[in-house]
Amino acid sequence: MLSVRPKITDLNFHLFARSIHPELFRACVSREYARENYNLKINITTAGHLIAFEHDGHVLTEVSTSANHPLPTKRVLLSNRIDAAQSDEAVFRNLIEYNCQYQLDGVNPQTFVTIQKQLDAQTQCEGLVHRFQANGRLAFGAISYINVQSFRSRVKIRCFHTFPDTYAVMKSESSFYLLNAA
């Protein structure tokens, strides 16, 4: 199990058609949402995030983590390195449509500090926020912020993970849509 933020050059984004064992990750903060048509579990991990969307006994799990992190090799729907802006989509068993956009942005130090302050101000949010300890080199640690918009037959999740050592921000926006919800 990795316990520190990965290098930004090692970041990967995955979608699995299965649940992922939580002991594979060190969760910093977690939250569960129960809706009429689905359940959602969100974890900010030391390496990124893990989001599990469950509907009618089927689970789709999104993971952002290091390329070196041990992950299952079965039932992988998507697996990509995070660098330039990318988007992916998948339809699972004509039940769930999944869409995501993700990217890694390097910014100048002043812009990075502004982003850190904006994320740090997110004390009341529809989601999760975790402030990591500073590593000693910088006065502030990384921040992970996940915003959740939960509706009856869909959910939209926006994630931000900062990497102070390299002044980088990983951003993603994912949506899960139930195709047959009445």
N, C-alpha and C positions, 0 to 999 in steps of 0.2 A: 504494500500500500504506500503510495507517495504521500508525503505530508507537507510539501512545500509547493509554491506556485511553479508551474513548469516554465521553461524558457519560451518566449513568444514564438520562436522558430519551431517549437515542438507541439504547438496546439493543433488538436484534431476535433472534428465535429462528427458525431455518430447518431444514427437512428436505428434502434433495434425493434424487432417485432416480438418482444418478450420483456419480462421484467429483468432487472439486473440486481444481483445480490448486494445489499447495502454495505456489507462488510468489505467490499472491494474499494470503498471510498471512506474518507474521513469527512463526515458531514460537520459543517460549522454551525449551520442553522437549517431548520426544516419547517415545512408547513404543509398541511393537507387541506384539500377542498373537497367537499362532498356536494355534488349537485344531483338533480333528479335523474340525469342521463349519464353521468360520468363521475369518476373520482380522479383527483389530481394530486400528486405528491411532488413537492419541489424541495430540492436540497441545494444549498450553496456548499460546495466542497472546497478543499484546499486548492484543487487544481482547476476549478471551474464550476460546472453545475450538472445536476442530474434531475430530469423531469420525467415522471411516469404518468401517462394518461391511460386510464382504464375505462373501458366501456363494454358491457355485456360479456365479461370474462376475457376480453382481449386487451393486451397491454402494448402500448408503444412507448419506448423509452428513449429520450434524447439525452445525449451525454456530450459535454465539452470537457476535454481533459488533455493530458499529455499523450503524445504518440507512444511513449514508453509505458503508459499505464496498462496493466494487465486487464484485458476485456475479453468477453466471450467472442468466439468466432462464428457461432451459429446464429442464424436469423438476423443478419445484419442487412438493413435496407439501404443505408447510406453511410459512407465513411469517407471523409475528406479532410485534407489539411486546411487549416484556417490561415488565409493570407489576404489576398485581394477580395473585394466584394464578390460574394457568390450567393446563389439561391438554389434551392432544391425543393422537390415536391414528391409526394408518394401517396398512393391510394391503397389502403389496406382492406382487403376483402370486401370492397364496395360498402364498407361501413364508416371508415374514418379517412378523411382527407387531411393530409399534413403538408404545410407549406412553411418554409423558413428562408430567411436571408441572414447572412452573417459576414462579418469582416473584422479585420484587425487594422487599426489605424495608429500610426506613429504620429505624434504631435509634438510641437515645440514645448519646452518646459513651462512657459507661462500659460499656455492653453491647457496643459495637463493639470496644473494647479487649479485652474478655474473649474475644470471637469470634476476633480476630486472634491472641491468645496461644494459643488452642486449636488453630487452624490451623497456627500456627508450630511447634507441638510435634509435628506430623506428620512426623517424620523417617523412620520406618519405616512404609511404607504399601503397600497393594496398589493402586498407582496412581501419581499424579504430584503434585508440589508445586513451586510456583515463587514465590519471594519477589522482588517488584519493588523497585527502589531507591526510597527516599523522594524526594519531589519538592522537598524543602527547607522546605516550609511545616509539615509534620508530621515527627515523629521516626521514623515507620515508613512503609514503602511498602505497596502492595497485595499481597495473597496470593491465589493461585489454587491450589485443591486439588481433585484428581479422584480419587475412590475407585472401583475397579473390582472387581466380583465376577463372575468368569468361570466359567461352567459348560458342560457338554457341548453343550446346545442353547439356551442363553440367556446373556445378560450384562446386568448391572445396573450403571449408572454414575451416581454422585452427584458433582455439581460444585458448588463454592463459589468465587465470585469476590468479593473485597472491593473497595470504593471508598472509601478513607479520606477524601477531600475532602468527601464528602457523608454519611459514616457509613452506607453502604448495603452490603447483601450480596445478590448474585444467587445463588439456589439452583436447581438443577435435578436431577431424577432421571429417567433414561431407561432403558428396557429394550428389548432386541431379542430376540425369541423365534423360533426356527425351528419352523415349523408342521408340517413333515414329517420331523423328525429321528427316527430309530429308536432 
